[in-house]
Amino acid sequence: MKISAFDIRPGNLLEYEKGLWRVAKTQHVKPGKGGAFMQVEMKNIEVGTKTNIRFRSEDKVEKAMVEPRTMQYLYNDGTGYVFMDTSSYEQMSLDADALEGQVEFLLPNTEVQINFHNERPIGVELPPAVVLTIVEADPAIKGQTATSSYKPAKVETGLTVMVPPFVNSGEKIRVNTADGSYIDRA
C-alpha cells in the first residue's frame, strides 16, 4: 500500500530499497526556499543499520503489510524467549535482538501482540502498562515528604524504575512500557 511521505509516522514499517525498515523518528521540514520535505530516521529490520532519508512532499512510499497476532509470553529458555499463539497453541522462540529492550517488561503469561510480515515475526507490541513487583528499594527517609524527589527501585524483571519515596519493597507498581517510568501503585 503506497502512502504519502507526510503520512509516515514513528513505528511504521516501510518497504524501501528492497529492505524492510522500521521508522524511528520523523520531522516535517518547511525551509524558506524550496519545497517541504519529511526527514525520516529508519532502522533496517534484517541488517540492523540506521539511515536518515529525506522524502519530498510528492513522494510515495510503500507501507509494509503486517499481520498482528496475539501471543502469550511463556519463558526464557536460555537461547531465546518462547511465545505461544493463543489461537493455535503453536510455540515460537524470538531472540533478544528481536525484542529491542522490551525484555524488562515481560513476565510469564503476559499477552503481547507480535507483528508478522510474510509469516516472519518482525516486532513485539507490549501493552501500554505492566504491573511489576518491587524487589529492592531504599527505605523512605523521615521528613523527606516535602520534596518531590524520586528514588531508584529494582523490579522483579531487573529493570530499575524511579519511584516516589512512599513506595517500598514488595509493593506492586504500574510501569509505562514506552519509557519505563512509574505510573502509580497497582
N, C-alpha and C positions, 0 to 999 in steps of 0.2 A: 504494500500500500504506500503510495507516494504522498508525502506531506510537505507543506511549505516549510522553508527554513525557519520562519518565525514561530512555527508550532512545535519546535524541538524543545523538550523540557528535560531537566536532570532525571536520570533513571530510565529514559527511553533507550531502546535497543535499535540501532541503525545498521543496515547493510551498506557498507561504504568500502569501495576499492576491494571487492571480493573478500571482505572480512566482516566479522560481527563485532560491533563497537557498543559499549555502554556509555551514555552521556553522563559526565561528572558535573560539569558546570556550563552554564550558558550566560551570555551577556549580549544584550541588544545595544548596538553602537550606531549612532547617527552623527557622523562627522560634519563639520561645517561645509566642506566641499565633497562632492560625490554622493553616491547612494548609500543608504543604510545597509548594514550587514549584521549578521549574527556570528559572534565569536563563540565557538564550541570547543570545550575540552572533553576528549573522549579517551576511553581505555579499551584496547583490543582484548576481547574475552579469551581468545585462543592463545595469543602470544604474551599478553600482559603489558605491551608497550602503550605509552600515552602519547597523544598528539593534540595539537591545537589547530583547528580548521576554521577558516573564515568563509561563511556561506553568504552569498549576495541575496538580496531580498527576492529576486525572481527564481532562485534555485529551488529545486525539488529534491528531496532525499527519500530513500526507501526505508520505511519503518519495518523492522523485522516483526513477523507474526509470532507470538509466543502463546503457548498453551499452559495456563496455570493449573496446577493440581494440588489439592490439599493432602499433605502428608504429615505424619507424626514422627517426631524425633524419638528414637529408641535408646541408643547408647553409642559410646565411642569404643571401637574395637582395637584401638592402638594404631591402625593404619588409616582409618577414616571414620566418618560419622554416619551411622546407619539410620535410614529413614524408611517408614513403611507407608505405602499408599493406602489411604483409609477406605477406598472403594474396592480395590482388587487384592489387598493384603500382600502385595509384592514388596520385597525389600530391596533397597539400593543403598550404595555407600558413596559418600562425597568426601573428598579430601579437604584439608583445612584451607587450601588456596581458594576453593570454590565458595567458601563461607565468608571470606574477606573481613575478619574482625567481628563476626557475629556470634562466634563460639561462646563468648562470655554471657550471652543471653539465653543459651539453650539449656533447658532442663529436660530430663527424660519425660516423655508423654506430652511434650509441648507440640501443639499443632502449628504448622507453618505452611506457607504456600511456596512451592517450588515451580519456577517457570521453566518450560521446556521449549526448545527450538529444534525442529526436525528430530524429535524423540531423544534429544540430548539435554540433560539438565544444565542450565546456564546461570541460575541465580536463585537465591532464597529470600523471601519476603517474610520478615518476622511480624508478629502483632505489634501495634503501636507501643504497648507497655507490657512488662512482665513483672511477676511478683517473685522476689528473691528474699532469702533469709540471711540476715547479717550474722556472720560467724565471729567477727573480730571488730571491735570498736573501742576507742578510748572512752573512759568514763567522763561524764559531764562534770565540769568544774563549777562548784557552787558560786553563785553570784555572777556568773557569766551570761545570764539570760538576757541582759540588756543589749548585748551586741548581737549582730546578725552573722556571727562567724560560723562557718561550717567546719566539720571535722571529717577526716577520711575514715571510711568503714569498708571492710572487706566482706563481700558476699560469698555464698556457697560455691559459685562458679569461678571464683578467683578475681573477679572484677572489683576495682576499688571505686567507690562512689562517695562523693562529698555529701554528707547528711547534716541536718541541724543538730545542735548539741543535745537535745532531749531524746534522740533515738539511740537505743542501746543494743548490745549483742542479744541475739535470739529473736529479735523482732523481725517481722516481715514488712518489706517496703516495696512500693511500686516504682519501677525504673523505666525511664523513657528509652526505647531501643534505638532511636535516631541518634542521640548524643550521649547516652549513658548517664543522664542526670536524674537526681532524686525527684520524684513527683509528690508522693505522700506515703503515709503508713497504710498498710493493707489490712 
